[in-house]
Amino acid sequence: MKLFKKVIVVVCLLVFVAMAVGCSEEGPMEKAGKKIDKAAQEAGQQMDKAAEDAGNAAKKLFE
């Protein structure tokens, strides 16, 4: 029984270390995801600016 507990502890520690090491480096999918997030954020900002500009142009038409 004591050997079984030691094996379980060692396996858990190895899994934890493997997860920590595996998650520390960014792979190509993480980098691509960050680029997509940045592009979406910039597109949203451009849409907000375009909407604001259109609103300002509409105000000038009706003044």
Helices and strands as residue ranges (DSSP letters): H 2-24, H 28-61
